[in-house]
């Protein structure tokens, strides 16, 4: 079988690791993809778990009620 006839193998794409900025292989044989290592994957997970990643948002009226404790007032369940 000549090289032109060999079966196509999956491409191994090189991407930038989101944590350390190093090179990372984005292929099925990299269990940590898109990260380069288990360490970088865990560092990113820890940042999410500690809420280091945040999106800025404007407060809504329901956020104001939550801050005042209004969401903790029991509702009348007697139906009257």
Secondary structure, 3 states (H helix, E strand, C coil): CCHHHCCCCCCCEEEECCCCCCEEEECCCCCCCCCCCHHHHHHHHHHHHCCCCCCCCCCCHHHHHHHHCHHHCCCCCCCC
